[in-house]
């Protein structure tokens, strides 16, 4: 991964963090973000999305008249997209780590 690609990934992650409002609770200083906290909050958000999707699906299967098939499908797609996004971030981080580890010291 070139330096330009790494900078693009970092810029995308910063833009996503600003748009989602994640990481605004406890800023440590001007322009700094706790990466571990940001990652944990992102994973928690994906988990909540998947649980909400599962609850909608269960309610629909049990015949709840307040839950439509469209709501269930949208919830499932949101969960799927959020999981895929986390998976892609993991893949990018892993490949960046592997590239850094293969650099000569």
Order of alpha helices (4+ residues) and beta strands (2+ residues): alpha-alpha-alpha
